[in-house]
Amino acid sequence: MTTVMNCVVTVSDHRMTIRPHGDFLFKGMRTRTIISDTLMNVFRGKFAVVRQCISKSTGQEYAAKFLKKRRRGQDCRAEILHEIAVLELAKSCPRVINLHEVYENSSEIILILEYAAGGEIFNLCLPELAEMVSENDVIRLIKQILEGVYYLHQNNIVHLDLKPQNILLSSIYPLGDIKIVDFGMSRKIGNACELREIMGTPEYLAPEILNYDPITTATDMWNIGIIAYMLLTHTSPFVGEDNQETYLNISQVNVDYSEETFSSVSQLATDFIQCLLVKNPEKRPTAESCLSHSWLQQWDFGSLFHPEETSSSSQIQDHPVRSSEDKTSKSSCNGTCGDREDKENIPEDSSMVSKRFRFDDSLPNPHELVPDLLC
């Protein structure tokens, strides 16, 4: 079992100082008339708030994620810096949300992120929207998710919280491209790193997490199977009346493949899901092999992203990150921020986290830098 240090990303020490003048107006109750005061929080969780904001210089919309540095009495700054470092590492991948700017004040770290106007693909999983998305649409979305996950896995990053709520769309009409968000639970893995943690959202947990077995890239592949299932059937495969029933369904891989549930789903799509929702992680296909699955080869959507052309030195895009209150975790990123041993092994030197950002506690609160920075 590894310490958290071995699973936290650090990037070379090339830094960009936080700008001395705020350049964003935050959409909310106190915004001026040039911005609609009906545009409120995009998301509010226990430890984070995501709000729309607009660049005063360009008029470009962004999403600002306000992350509390202390959660349940513990300092979680290092975990937030880890999330920033992962976004930096993935900067060249268009399937991951783009990180534009970072601010820090005495109580929060604020990530200025690409704004995904289409919202979560969870909305496409709702039964009332079943007629909105065709199987061809799902093929395109799953293909893009796999492209993003393949990029992460090539760089030894596992997301560990892939779910419809953490996959956003650039637009909804027409159906846009996906953006993977929320890397708060992500980990770096390697040949010398055996990672075991209990973390994630109950109905999306993989069997190996419940069993406290080693976590690998195959854990993310289980979640892709769940996402495909939900997009095609508009039901969640493992959710029970309570967490105990949900965990039992997962451990026994109780999945409904009945004709009634899969009446409008092709056999190739069913096969794709079945090859991912298997208990033994070693038997699950990789993201790379999934991209060659017959189901995904039926249509050529002219992918904008070619994972084989990227490298670990490349950078990726980022999207507004969500912080969910329904996450079950004993990891350092669940709001409790881990135990003393884990915290001691996470580098506290912020200069090690990102090649673009520097955090300086002596700088004023960004809200105080300029009167026009409204929240």
C-alpha positions as CSV (number, residue, x, y, z in Angstrom):
1,M,0.0,0.0,0.0
2,T,1.4,3.4,-1.0
3,T,1.2,6.7,0.8
4,V,-0.7,9.5,-0.8
5,M,2.6,11.2,-1.7
6,N,3.2,8.6,-4.4
7,C,-0.2,9.3,-5.9
8,V,0.0,13.1,-6.0
9,V,1.0,14.9,-9.1
10,T,3.7,17.6,-9.1
11,V,4.8,19.6,-12.1
12,S,8.0,21.5,-12.8
13,D,8.6,24.8,-11.0
14,H,7.8,27.3,-13.8
15,R,5.5,29.8,-12.2
16,M,3.1,32.6,-13.1
17,T,2.4,35.2,-10.5
18,I,-1.2,35.9,-9.7
19,R,-2.3,39.0,-11.5
20,P,-2.4,42.1,-9.4
21,H,-5.7,43.2,-10.9
22,G,-8.9,41.2,-10.9
23,D,-10.3,40.7,-14.4
24,F,-13.5,39.0,-13.7
25,L,-17.1,39.9,-12.9
26,F,-18.9,37.2,-11.1
27,K,-22.5,36.6,-12.1
28,G,-24.7,36.7,-9.0
29,M,-27.0,38.9,-6.8
30,R,-24.6,41.9,-6.7
31,T,-23.5,42.1,-10.3
32,R,-24.1,45.2,-12.2
33,T,-26.8,45.7,-14.8
34,I,-24.4,44.7,-17.7
35,I,-24.8,41.1,-16.4
36,S,-28.1,39.4,-15.7
37,D,-28.7,39.1,-12.0
38,T,-30.7,35.9,-12.6
39,L,-27.6,33.9,-13.4
40,M,-26.6,32.4,-10.1
41,N,-24.4,29.6,-8.8
42,V,-23.8,26.8,-11.3
43,F,-23.3,24.4,-8.5
44,R,-23.1,24.5,-4.7
45,G,-21.7,21.7,-2.6
46,K,-20.5,21.4,1.0
47,F,-16.9,22.4,0.3
48,A,-17.2,24.2,-3.1
49,V,-19.3,26.6,-5.1
50,V,-19.1,27.0,-8.9
51,R,-20.3,30.3,-10.3
52,Q,-20.5,31.8,-13.8
53,C,-18.1,34.7,-14.4
54,I,-17.2,36.9,-17.3
55,S,-13.8,38.4,-18.3
56,K,-14.1,42.2,-18.2
57,S,-11.4,42.5,-20.9
58,T,-12.8,40.0,-23.4
59,G,-16.4,39.3,-22.4
60,Q,-15.5,35.6,-22.4
61,E,-17.6,33.4,-20.0
62,Y,-15.9,31.1,-17.5
63,A,-16.8,29.0,-14.5
64,A,-15.2,30.0,-11.1
65,K,-14.8,27.2,-8.7
66,F,-14.4,28.4,-5.1
67,L,-12.7,25.6,-3.0
68,K,-12.5,25.9,0.8
69,K,-9.0,25.3,2.0
70,R,-10.2,24.0,5.4
71,R,-12.7,21.2,5.5
72,R,-14.0,19.6,8.7
73,G,-11.2,21.3,10.6
74,Q,-8.4,20.0,8.4
75,D,-6.1,21.8,6.0
76,C,-6.9,20.6,2.4
77,R,-4.8,23.1,0.5
78,A,-2.4,20.3,-0.7
79,E,-5.2,18.3,-2.2
80,I,-6.5,21.3,-4.1
81,L,-3.0,21.9,-5.5
82,H,-2.9,18.3,-6.6
83,E,-6.1,18.8,-8.5
84,I,-4.6,21.9,-10.2
85,A,-1.5,19.9,-11.1
86,V,-3.6,17.2,-12.8
87,L,-5.4,19.8,-14.8
88,E,-2.0,21.2,-15.9
89,L,-0.7,17.8,-16.8
90,A,-3.8,17.3,-19.0
91,K,-3.8,20.7,-20.5
92,S,-3.4,19.6,-24.2
93,C,-6.3,17.2,-24.1
94,P,-9.6,18.8,-25.4
95,R,-11.6,16.2,-23.5
96,V,-10.6,17.6,-20.1
97,I,-11.8,21.0,-18.9
98,N,-9.4,23.9,-19.4
99,L,-7.9,25.7,-16.4
100,H,-7.6,29.4,-17.2
101,E,-6.5,31.2,-14.0
102,V,-6.1,30.6,-10.3
103,Y,-6.5,32.9,-7.3
104,E,-6.0,32.3,-3.6
105,N,-7.2,34.2,-0.5
106,S,-7.2,33.4,3.2
107,S,-9.9,30.8,3.1
108,E,-10.3,29.7,-0.6
109,I,-8.6,28.7,-3.7
110,I,-10.5,29.9,-6.8
111,L,-10.1,28.1,-10.1
112,I,-11.2,30.0,-13.2
113,L,-12.3,27.3,-15.6
114,E,-13.6,26.8,-19.1
115,Y,-17.4,27.2,-19.1
116,A,-19.3,24.2,-20.4
117,A,-22.7,25.6,-21.3
118,G,-24.3,22.2,-22.0
119,G,-24.2,21.0,-18.4
120,E,-23.8,17.5,-17.2
121,I,-24.5,14.5,-19.3
122,F,-26.4,13.2,-16.3
123,N,-29.3,15.2,-17.7
124,L,-29.2,13.0,-20.8
125,C,-29.6,9.9,-18.5
126,L,-33.0,11.1,-17.3
127,P,-36.0,9.0,-18.5
128,E,-37.9,12.1,-19.6
129,L,-35.1,13.0,-22.0
130,A,-34.9,9.5,-23.5
131,E,-36.1,10.7,-26.9
132,M,-33.5,13.4,-27.1
133,V,-30.4,11.3,-27.5
134,S,-30.0,8.5,-30.1
135,E,-27.6,5.6,-29.8
136,N,-25.4,7.3,-32.4
137,D,-25.1,10.3,-30.1
138,V,-24.1,8.0,-27.2
139,I,-21.5,6.4,-29.4
140,R,-19.9,9.8,-30.1
141,L,-20.0,10.8,-26.4
142,I,-18.6,7.5,-25.1
143,K,-15.8,7.7,-27.8
144,Q,-14.9,11.2,-26.5
145,I,-14.9,10.0,-22.9
146,L,-12.6,7.2,-23.8
147,E,-10.3,9.6,-25.6
148,G,-10.0,11.7,-22.5
149,V,-9.5,8.7,-20.2
150,Y,-7.0,7.1,-22.5
151,Y,-5.0,10.4,-22.3
152,L,-5.1,10.3,-18.5
153,H,-4.1,6.7,-18.3
154,Q,-1.2,7.2,-20.7
155,N,0.0,9.8,-18.1
156,N,-0.6,7.4,-15.2
157,I,-3.5,9.3,-13.9
158,V,-6.7,7.6,-12.7
159,H,-9.8,9.8,-12.2
160,L,-11.6,7.5,-9.7
161,D,-14.8,9.5,-9.8
162,L,-16.1,9.2,-13.4
163,K,-19.8,9.5,-13.5
164,P,-22.4,11.4,-15.6
165,Q,-22.3,14.3,-13.1
166,N,-18.6,14.8,-13.8
167,I,-18.8,14.7,-17.6
168,L,-20.0,18.1,-19.0
169,L,-21.0,19.2,-22.5
170,S,-19.7,22.2,-24.4
171,S,-23.3,22.8,-25.6
172,I,-26.6,21.1,-25.5
173,Y,-28.3,22.3,-28.7
174,P,-26.6,21.1,-30.8
175,L,-25.1,18.3,-28.6
176,G,-21.6,19.4,-28.0
177,D,-18.3,17.8,-27.0
178,I,-17.6,16.3,-23.6
179,K,-15.4,17.8,-20.9
180,I,-14.2,15.6,-18.0
181,V,-14.2,17.5,-14.7
182,D,-13.5,17.2,-11.0
183,F,-10.1,15.6,-10.4
184,G,-10.3,15.9,-6.6
185,M,-10.2,12.2,-6.2
186,S,-7.7,11.5,-9.0
187,R,-4.5,9.7,-8.2
188,K,-1.1,9.1,-9.9
189,I,-0.2,5.4,-10.3
190,G,2.9,3.6,-11.4
191,N,4.7,0.3,-11.3
192,A,5.9,0.8,-7.8
193,C,2.6,2.3,-6.5
194,E,0.0,-0.1,-5.2
195,L,-3.0,2.1,-4.5
196,R,-5.8,1.0,-2.1
197,E,-8.4,3.5,-1.0
198,I,-12.1,3.5,-0.3
199,M,-13.4,6.5,-2.2
200,G,-16.1,7.6,-4.7
201,T,-19.9,7.8,-5.0
202,P,-21.7,4.7,-3.8
203,E,-23.6,3.6,-6.9
204,Y,-20.5,4.2,-9.1
205,L,-18.0,2.3,-6.9
206,A,-16.0,-0.5,-8.6
207,P,-15.9,-4.0,-6.8
208,E,-12.2,-3.6,-6.2
209,I,-12.8,-0.4,-4.2
210,L,-15.4,-2.1,-2.0
211,N,-13.0,-5.0,-1.5
212,Y,-10.1,-2.7,-0.7
213,D,-8.2,-4.3,-3.5
214,P,-5.5,-2.4,-5.6
215,I,-6.9,0.4,-7.8
216,T,-5.7,0.5,-11.4
217,T,-6.8,2.1,-14.6
218,A,-9.4,-0.7,-14.9
219,T,-11.3,1.0,-12.1
220,D,-12.1,3.9,-14.4
221,M,-13.2,1.5,-17.1
222,W,-15.9,0.1,-14.8
223,N,-17.3,3.6,-14.5
224,I,-17.3,4.0,-18.3
225,G,-19.5,0.9,-18.5
226,I,-21.9,2.4,-16.0
227,I,-22.0,5.7,-17.9
228,A,-22.8,3.9,-21.2
229,Y,-25.5,1.8,-19.4
230,M,-27.1,5.0,-18.1
231,L,-27.0,6.9,-21.4
232,L,-28.6,4.0,-23.2
233,T,-31.2,2.7,-20.7
234,H,-31.8,5.8,-18.6
235,T,-31.4,3.8,-15.4
236,S,-28.6,3.3,-13.0
237,P,-27.4,-0.3,-13.0
238,F,-26.5,-0.8,-9.4
239,V,-28.4,1.7,-7.3
240,G,-30.5,0.1,-4.5
241,E,-32.9,1.2,-1.9
242,D,-30.0,2.0,0.4
243,N,-26.2,1.9,0.3
244,Q,-26.1,-1.7,1.6
245,E,-28.2,-3.0,-1.2
246,T,-26.2,-0.9,-3.7
247,Y,-22.9,-2.4,-2.5
248,L,-24.4,-5.9,-2.7
249,N,-25.5,-5.3,-6.3
250,I,-22.0,-4.1,-7.1
251,S,-20.2,-7.0,-5.4
252,Q,-22.4,-9.5,-7.1
253,V,-22.5,-7.6,-10.4
254,N,-26.3,-7.7,-10.4
255,V,-27.0,-6.0,-13.7
256,D,-30.4,-5.9,-15.5
257,Y,-29.8,-6.9,-19.1
258,S,-33.5,-7.8,-19.7
259,E,-35.2,-7.4,-23.0
260,E,-37.4,-4.8,-21.4
261,T,-34.5,-2.6,-20.3
262,F,-32.5,-3.1,-23.5
263,S,-35.4,-3.1,-25.9
264,S,-33.9,-0.1,-27.8
265,V,-30.3,-0.9,-27.3
266,S,-28.2,-2.7,-30.0
267,Q,-26.5,-6.0,-29.4
268,L,-23.1,-4.4,-30.0
269,A,-23.8,-1.7,-27.4
270,T,-24.9,-4.4,-24.9
271,D,-21.7,-6.3,-25.6
272,F,-19.6,-3.2,-25.0
273,I,-21.2,-2.7,-21.5
274,Q,-20.9,-6.3,-20.6
275,C,-17.2,-6.4,-21.3
276,L,-16.7,-3.5,-18.9
277,L,-19.0,-4.5,-16.1
278,V,-17.1,-7.5,-15.0
279,K,-15.9,-8.1,-11.4
280,N,-12.3,-9.0,-12.2
281,P,-10.5,-5.8,-13.2
282,E,-7.9,-7.7,-15.2
283,K,-10.6,-8.9,-17.6
284,R,-11.8,-5.4,-18.4
285,P,-10.5,-3.9,-21.7
286,T,-8.4,-0.8,-21.6
287,A,-9.5,2.6,-22.9
288,E,-7.3,2.1,-26.0
289,S,-8.8,-1.3,-26.8
290,C,-12.3,0.0,-26.2
291,L,-11.8,2.7,-28.8
292,S,-11.4,-0.2,-31.3
293,H,-14.7,-2.0,-30.2
294,S,-17.0,-2.8,-33.0
295,W,-19.8,-0.7,-31.5
296,L,-17.7,2.5,-31.6
297,Q,-16.4,1.7,-35.1
298,Q,-19.9,1.9,-36.7
299,W,-19.7,5.7,-37.3
300,D,-16.8,7.9,-38.1
301,F,-17.3,11.2,-36.3
302,G,-14.0,12.7,-37.3
303,S,-12.5,12.8,-33.8
304,L,-10.9,16.1,-33.1
305,F,-8.4,14.5,-30.7
306,H,-5.9,11.8,-31.5
307,P,-4.5,10.4,-28.2
308,E,-1.5,8.7,-29.9
309,E,-0.2,12.2,-30.8
310,T,0.0,13.4,-27.2
311,S,2.7,12.8,-24.6
312,S,3.2,13.1,-20.9
313,S,4.7,16.5,-21.5
314,S,1.6,17.7,-23.2
315,Q,-1.0,19.8,-21.6
316,I,-4.9,19.5,-21.5
317,Q,-8.0,21.5,-21.1
318,D,-10.2,21.9,-18.0
319,H,-13.8,22.5,-17.1
320,P,-15.8,23.7,-14.1
321,V,-15.2,21.2,-11.3
322,R,-18.0,19.9,-9.2
323,S,-17.8,19.0,-5.5
324,S,-20.4,16.3,-4.6
325,E,-21.8,15.8,-1.1
326,D,-22.6,12.1,-1.8
327,K,-19.0,10.9,-2.0
328,T,-17.9,8.1,0.2
329,S,-14.2,8.3,0.8
330,K,-11.4,7.5,3.3
331,S,-9.0,9.2,1.0
332,S,-7.3,12.6,1.4
333,C,-9.7,14.3,-1.0
334,N,-13.1,13.5,0.5
335,G,-13.4,16.6,2.6
336,T,-11.6,15.0,5.6
337,C,-8.3,15.4,3.9
338,G,-6.7,12.2,5.1
339,D,-4.8,11.3,8.2
340,R,-1.6,12.7,9.6
341,E,0.6,10.1,7.8
342,D,-0.8,11.0,4.4
343,K,-0.7,14.7,5.0
344,E,3.0,14.5,5.9
345,N,3.8,12.9,2.6
346,I,2.0,15.4,0.4
347,P,4.4,18.2,-0.6
348,E,3.2,21.5,0.9
349,D,5.5,23.6,-1.2
350,S,3.1,25.2,-3.7
351,S,5.9,25.9,-6.1
352,M,6.1,22.2,-6.9
353,V,2.5,21.9,-8.0
354,S,2.2,23.8,-11.3
355,K,4.5,25.2,-14.0
356,R,2.0,28.1,-14.6
357,F,0.8,29.1,-11.1
358,R,2.3,30.5,-8.0
359,F,0.4,30.9,-4.7
360,D,1.4,33.7,-2.4
361,D,-0.3,34.1,0.9
362,S,0.9,37.7,1.2
363,L,-1.2,38.7,-1.8
364,P,-4.5,40.4,-1.0
365,N,-7.9,38.7,-1.3
366,P,-8.7,38.8,-5.1
367,H,-12.1,40.3,-4.2
368,E,-10.2,43.2,-2.7
369,L,-7.9,43.8,-5.7
370,V,-10.3,45.7,-7.8
371,P,-13.8,47.1,-6.9
372,D,-15.2,45.6,-10.1
373,L,-14.5,42.0,-9.0
374,L,-18.0,41.2,-7.7
375,C,-19.2,38.0,-6.2
